[in-house]
Structure formats: C-alpha cells, structure tokens
Amino acid sequence: ALNRLKGYKLALKKYEIEYRDELVGEGDFRMKGGYQVMKRFLKLAEPPTAIFAANDLLALGAMQVIQKKNFHIPEDFSVVGFNDIKLASFVYPPLTTIRQLMLEMGASAVKMLIKIIEEGEFNQRKEVLEPKLIIRESCRKINRK
C-alpha cells in the first residue's frame, strides 16, 4: 500500500497536480473500508471524480456507495481497482483494474530459490514484473465544472 501511495504522489508531481491529503483514504482492504472512505469523499466540498483503490474490494465498496447515493459509474465517478479478482468482471459496471502477474511472480521466486539452493549462495537482485491495465467499463473522462 505504501508503494502505491508513493506511485500516486509521483504521478501527481509528474502532471503538476497538487497532492491533497483529504483525497487519500485508509481502509481495511475490504469492501467495508472502501464504502466508509467513499462516504467521506462524498461529503467533501469538491469530491474527486476518480477513485483509484489499493485493491478491488476497496473499489467495490466505493462503487456500492456511489450507486446507493444515486450517482452513476462512470458518468459521475470513475473507479479503478487493483488485483483483478474474479468478481471485478461480474459487477456492474465491470471494474477497470490493474492485474498483477501473480503466477509469473511465483515462478520467478521459485527459480531464484532453486538457484540459491543449487549454488549455495545468495546474490541479491531485483526483478520487476510489469502489471497489466485491464480496461473494463468503470472509468472514463469526466468533465465536472
């Protein structure tokens, strides 16, 4: 979660957008957490038009509040999750999300462990597996005045 927040701050800086602490919510990584954070966002004088949740369950909780308050996704709010859980493609609208390459991560870790066992030494190295954006129907550009 801290790396995702760091990435969020870097993206804002890159596009010269001011970081606003009130637009960052902390939840328990379950739907209830996303629900509670989104309720708080909706009370702001200028609520965000886009929600990027740290995982899909938080995003689904946010979507629930948005729809319960008679707003529409993606017309009023864009919502993006992270992890691409199976449920993400079955909700309405289907959730745009970031897919982590879990199988590839596991395979890479096993290869590293086997190499350590076979060679008897550990040479620290960093391997980056790029996540994949899964575009569905929960986000679009929103023009709010």
C-alpha positions in Angstrom: 0.0 0.0 0.0 2.9 2.4 0.8 4.4 1.8 -2.7 1.1 2.5 -4.3 0.7 5.8 -2.4 4.3 6.7 -3.4 3.4 6.0 -7.0 0.3 8.1 -6.7 2.3 11.1 -5.3 4.9 10.7 -8.1 2.2 10.7 -10.8 0.6 13.8 -9.3 4.0 15.5 -9.3 4.7 14.5 -12.9 1.5 16.1 -14.1 1.8 19.1 -11.8 -1.2 18.3 -9.7 -1.3 19.3 -6.1 -1.4 16.5 -3.5 -4.4 16.8 -1.2 -4.3 14.7 1.9 -8.1 14.6 2.2 -8.3 12.7 -1.1 -6.4 9.8 0.3 -8.4 7.3 2.4 -7.3 4.4 4.5 -9.4 1.4 4.7 -9.1 -2.2 6.0 -8.7 -3.6 2.4 -12.2 -5.0 2.4 -15.4 -3.7 0.8 -16.4 -2.1 4.1 -13.2 0.0 4.1 -13.9 1.3 0.6 -17.5 2.0 1.5 -16.5 4.1 4.5 -13.8 6.1 2.7 -16.2 6.8 -0.3 -18.8 8.1 2.1 -16.3 10.5 3.5 -15.2 11.6 0.0 -18.8 12.4 -1.0 -19.1 14.8 1.9 -16.2 16.9 0.6 -17.0 20.3 -1.0 -15.1 19.1 -4.1 -15.2 15.3 -4.1 -12.8 13.5 -6.5 -14.1 12.4 -9.9 -11.9 9.4 -9.9 -11.2 6.7 -7.3 -8.1 4.5 -7.6 -8.4 2.0 -4.8 -5.5 0.0 -3.4 -7.4 -3.3 -4.2 -10.5 -4.4 -5.9 -12.5 -5.0 -2.7 -12.0 -1.4 -1.7 -13.1 -0.3 -5.2 -16.2 -2.4 -5.0 -17.1 -0.9 -1.6 -16.7 2.6 -3.1 -18.9 1.6 -6.1 -21.6 0.5 -3.7 -21.8 3.9 -2.0 -21.7 5.7 -5.3 -24.6 3.8 -6.7 -26.5 3.8 -3.4 -26.3 7.7 -3.4 -27.8 7.6 -7.0 -24.6 8.6 -8.8 -23.5 6.7 -11.9 -20.3 4.9 -12.8 -18.6 6.0 -15.0 -20.7 9.1 -15.8 -20.2 10.7 -12.3 -17.2 8.8 -10.9 -14.6 6.7 -12.5 -13.4 3.7 -10.3 -10.3 1.6 -10.8 -9.2 -1.2 -8.6 -6.0 -3.3 -8.2 -5.6 -7.1 -8.3 -8.2 -8.2 -10.9 -10.2 -10.5 -8.6 -12.7 -12.7 -10.4 -15.6 -10.6 -9.1 -14.3 -7.5 -10.8 -15.6 -8.6 -14.2 -19.0 -9.6 -12.8 -20.1 -6.4 -11.0 -22.0 -3.6 -12.8 -20.3 -1.8 -14.4 -17.4 -4.2 -14.7 -14.4 -2.8 -12.8 -11.3 -1.5 -14.6 -8.4 -2.8 -12.6 -4.7 -3.5 -12.5 -3.7 -7.1 -12.8 -0.6 -8.3 -11.0 1.2 -11.2 -12.7 1.0 -13.5 -9.7 1.9 -16.7 -11.5 4.9 -15.1 -13.0 5.9 -13.7 -9.6 5.6 -17.1 -8.1 7.6 -18.8 -10.9 10.3 -16.2 -10.7 10.6 -16.6 -6.9 10.9 -20.4 -7.3 13.6 -20.0 -9.9 15.5 -17.7 -7.5 15.2 -20.2 -4.6 16.3 -23.1 -6.7 19.4 -21.2 -7.9 20.2 -20.3 -4.3 19.9 -23.9 -3.2 21.9 -25.2 -6.1 24.7 -22.6 -6.0 24.7 -22.3 -2.2 24.9 -18.5 -2.2 22.6 -15.6 -2.4 23.2 -12.8 -4.8 20.6 -10.1 -4.2 18.9 -8.9 -7.3 15.7 -7.1 -8.2 13.3 -8.3 -10.8 10.4 -6.1 -11.9 7.2 -7.7 -13.5 5.1 -5.0 -15.1 1.4 -5.1 -14.1 -1.3 -5.0 -16.7 -4.2 -2.5 -17.0 -7.5 -4.3 -17.6 -9.8 -1.8 -19.1 -13.5 -2.5 -18.5 -16.4 -0.1 -18.0 -15.9 1.7 -14.7 -13.9 4.7 -15.9 -13.9 7.4 -18.4 -13.0 11.1 -18.6 -15.4 13.2 -16.5 -16.0 16.9 -17.2 -17.2 18.5 -14.0 -17.4 22.3 -13.7 
